Amino acid sequence: MSAVNDRYESAVARYLEAWNAGDPETLTKAVAAAWTADGSYTDPLADVSGHEQIAAVITGAQAQFPGFSFRLSGTVDGHHDIARFTWELVSAADGSAPVAGFDVIKLDDDGRIRTVHGFLDRVPAGAA
């Protein structure tokens, strides 16, 4: 069973690498490694598909929260190509995490993300 869990954990690790990519080239590569070519990302603020649009959403979030990074805040739970996990957006300066949520992802046979459905559990006033 751990090999199955590793599949989901690896997909989530690649996903978080994309959200934390530090420059456009790294982001482009990370999005391609995490998502299928026709992959999608949907949350209360975005509904996009394809690598270019997903990268644009990530770039926008990074611009809104400079000096922050995404981190897993619990365990990854998955079955039948679907996984869920919680995350926080953490400040490098003081360790605060003003944004938190959970995502549900669906994987293809190769372990790349087909879809993400994101939910925001904690958002600072005026950020959404």
Phi, psi and omega in degrees: 000332182295329177296324177294313179298322179300325179300313179291317180297321177295318179297318179292322178298317177295322178300311180292327175301320178295314181295337182256007181300136188270345181213163185302320181294316178296320179297314180303313179294320182292320178296317179296325179286330185270320188251153168292162182302325180257019181299159181228161177222124180227128171216183182299341184251350186210151173211093187229163175216156182087153185301318184296316181290322177296315178299323179295320177297316180297315179300319178297318179295319179296323179291325181286331183231067179295143180081013179245156174220154178273140174219149175295137181240018178191201179263157176270130181240126182212156173197154174049045178070011179239136178224154175228151180198158176252153183215163174226151173256113193248136177282129175291333184288313186230001178078002179291156180229081185287343181236136178211155178190190173220150182234151174239126182240149173243131184256155170272183183296336180270001179086011176268154186282128172270313182220149170234132171241111184255146179231137180260120181264329182218123180221133178295151179304133178084355183275334186271000000 
